[in-house]
Amino acid sequence: MKRFFVTLILLSFYTFTLIRAEECDNPSALTDTQTISGCISKFNGIADAISKANSTNAKELNSLKSQITNLKFQINLLETQITKLTKDVFDREVKVGVKEELLSAKVRQDYVQKRTQPLLLILFSARNANEFFQDLAYREKLARVDRTTIEQISSDIKNLTVKKETLNSQKINLDALKKRVDEQAGFLAREVDKANKYVSDLSGKVAALSARQNEILAARSGNFTASIGDSELSDDYNSSIKGFREAAPWGSFAIFSFGAYTHQGGAKGMSQYGARGRAQNGQDHKQILQAYYKTSPVNKDTGGTIKVDGFKDPLNFEDYYLMGIAEMPSSFPKEALKAQAIAARTYAYRYKIEGRTICTDEYCQVFRKSKADNPPGEWRSAVLETRGQILEGVVTYYSSTTGGYITTMGWDTTDGNGGSNFFDKSYEKIGGSPWAYKAWYRKGYSPSGDSCGRNNPWLSSEELADIINAVLYRDDRVTPITTSCWGGNPYSYSELRSKANGPSSVSSVSVAQGNGRTNEVVFQTDKGEIRISGSDFKTAFNLRAPGRLQIPQSGFAFFNIEKK
C-alpha cells in the first residue's frame, strides 16, 4: 500500500501549489503573455503529474478490488467449511449421545448382574453358570468396544471443534481485513474521482488561459478587418515612409507592412484603394470588377426586401438598404463607386434570396441608416446606374488595402507583375492608400490609438538585434520589453542576447520577397551574417517588439525593412 499513500501525498502537494497560484485563477484579468504562459505551463504540469499519480491510484484501486474479490471467495469457502464442520460435529455428537446411552444401559445391566452373581452361582447348575459367565464376558467385551468407539468419536468431536474454532477465527480476521480493504478501496475510489475532476478543472483553466493568450497575440498579429468606411483613412506621419525618411534618427530601422489584410492565407477580392487607383488610371467599373473577380456583371431581379440586423421590419433592398452602404467615400471616382455598388449588392443578394439577416458592421458590410436616409449624390447615382447588376459564381470579398498582392488575382500592379519596384506600380499606391506601406505602432488601425508610450515605430540597431535574438532563442520570457503595457518579466536586451548568443547591433539588412510574401531577411550584424525566414521574423517581431509595434497580418508575412 506504499504507492497509495505516496500518491495521496503527491495530490496534496499539487493541490497546495495550485492554491498558491492565485494569479492564475482569473484568466480574464491576466494581461501579459509571460504570466499566462507560466500559468499554462504550471497547470499542464500539475495536470500531467496528477494524471500519472491518478493512473497509479487507479491501478491500486483495481488491485484492491481484486483483493476484495479474493477475500470474498476465501470467506465464502471458509463459511462453507464451517457449515460442514458444524454439521459433522452435530452428527458425531448425536452418535456419541446414542452410544453413551447404550453404554450406560449396558453398564447398569452388568452392575445388576454382578450384584446377583453369588445367588446365581448357588441356584444354577455348573452348566448354567458357565453360560452365564460367557454371556457376561461377551457383554463386557461389547461395552469395551462401545467405550472405545465413544472415546474415538469424542476425540473426533474435540478435533473438529478446534478446527471449527480455528476457521471461525480465520473468518473473523478475513471479515476484518475485507472491511479495511473495502474502506481503503472506497476512499481511493473517491480520490480517483476527485483527481479526475481536478484534472478536468485544470483543463478548463488551461483552455481559458490559452484563449486569453490568443487574444493578446491577436492584438500583435493582426486580427482586425477594416474597409475604408464612409470617410478616407487619415495617415500617421511617423508611420509613413515619408515620416521615417524625414524625421527618424540616422541609423534607425523600421518594419513596413504591405497592407494589413486579415483573410487567412492572404487578401481576397477587391482592394478598395486599388479600385480607386484603377479608376484614376482610366478603367471603368466593369474592368475593375473583371480584374478583381474574374467575371462581369449580369442583370437580376433584385427587387424586394432584405432582413437587416437591428431593424424590426425588412428594408427595401435597392432603394434603401444599398443607399446606406457606407463602405467607400463618395469622393472616390464614379467608376470605383459603381464597382463598389455591384460588389456590395452581390454580397448582400445571397442573404436576400436565402432569407437570412445581414449584419451592419465590417463582419458583413457596413450599413448606416443616416446615409440611407440622405445618400450622397455620387453614391446614389452609382447604385441607381447599376441597379439589378450582380456577379455570379463568386463571393465578393473586398477590403481597404491588400498590400499589392491578392491571392485570387496575383499582383495588383499596372503591369500585373511583381519585382523590386512592384509597390511603385501598385494600384493601391496610385489610389493613395495610407495602409499600403505602413509601419504599425498603435493599437488597432486608428491613427489615434494607444501607442504604449512610443511616438514612432522606429527601431535602434540594438532593438532590431534584440528581435533577431528573439528568433534565435525562445521561451516564456521572450515578451515585449515594454512591461507598462504587456506586464510580465521579460529578458533585458543583454539577458536575451546572452541566452541566444546573438548580435548586439545590426549594420544592414536586405529582404527577399515573392508572390505576396516575404521569404527571407538577411542581416549583417556584429556576429556576422544571419538569415531568417520571413515568417519566423514576423512571429518573433510580434512577440518581442517594444510597445505596440506589429506586423498586422494573420496570413502570409509580407513586409519590408527600411534603414535610414
Secondary structure, DSSP 8 states (H G I E B T S, - for coil): -HHHHHHHHHHHHHHHHHHH-GGGS-GGG---HHHHHHHHHHHHHHHHHHHHHHHHHHHHHHHHHHHHHHHHHHHHHHHHHHHHHHHHHHHHHHHHHHHHHHHHHHHHHHHHHHHTHHHHHHHS-HHHHHHHHHHHHHHHHHHHHHHHHHHHHHHHHHHHHHHHHHHHHHHHHHHHHHHHHHHHHHHHHHHHHHHHHHHHHHHHHHHHHHHHHHHHHHHHHT------TTS-----GGGSHHHHHHHS-TT-EEEEES----STTS--SEEHHHHHHHHHTT--HHHHHHHHHSS--EE----SEEEETT-SS-EEIIIIIGGGB-SS-TTS-HHHHHHHHHHHHHHHHHHHHHT-EE-SSTTS--B-HHHHHS--HHHHHHHHHTTTEE-SSS---EES---SEETTTEE-BTTS--STTHHHHBHHHHTT-TTSSB-B-SSTT-TTS--TT-S---B-HHHHHHHHHHHHS-STT-S-S-HHHH-S----HHHHHHHHT--S-EEEEEEEEETTEEEEEEEEETTEEEEEEHHHHHHHHHHH-STT-B---SSS--EEEEE-
